[in-house]
C-alpha cells in the first residue's frame, strides 16, 4: 500500500507516492536524486545521512519517508546560496577538514545544527556535537578547525585560513 506524501526539500515542494517502509534517506537519494546525503552504515551509527528536518539534525536512515510528510528538509545541497558556499563548506575547504569526503555532508549538517544553537562553541562542544558522526580518515582535528572557522565567519569576524599570512596594514 503506497502513501502520497508532500515534503519540501531545499525549498522545493515534492508530492510523491512512497511505500511505508521507504526510509527518508532513500527518498532523498533514490527518488529525489539528491546524492549528497550518504548511506554509510544503515544502523544510525555513522551520521553520514544527517539532514535537517524542520530545522533539526536528523539521521535520515532512522526515519521513514512517511514520517516526513509535511516537513521542511534541508540536505547538504541546500546549504549553499546563489552559488556561494555556506561558511561550513568554505571552512572545510579552507581548513582541509576532509580527506575522502564520504562523512563530510553529514558532519556539516550536524555542525550547522550546532552553530544554529550555539554560534560560539568551544572545541569540546564541537567534539561533543559530532559524537554521532564517524570520520575514518581525518582524526577530527581539521574538522574542528573548519567548524571554528565557519563559526567565526557566521559571527561576522574576519578569518584567515591556517597556513596563510594575515593581511598586513599599510606601513
Secondary structure, DSSP 8 states (H G I E B T S, - for coil): -EEEEEEEETTEEEEEEEETT-BHHHIIIIIT--TTS----SSSSS-TTEEEETTEEEEGGGSBGGGGTT-EEE-GGGT-BTTB--HHHHHHHHTT--SS-TTHHHHHHHHHHHHHH-TT--HHHHHHHTTT---SSS-SHHHHHHHHHHHHHHTT-----TTS-------
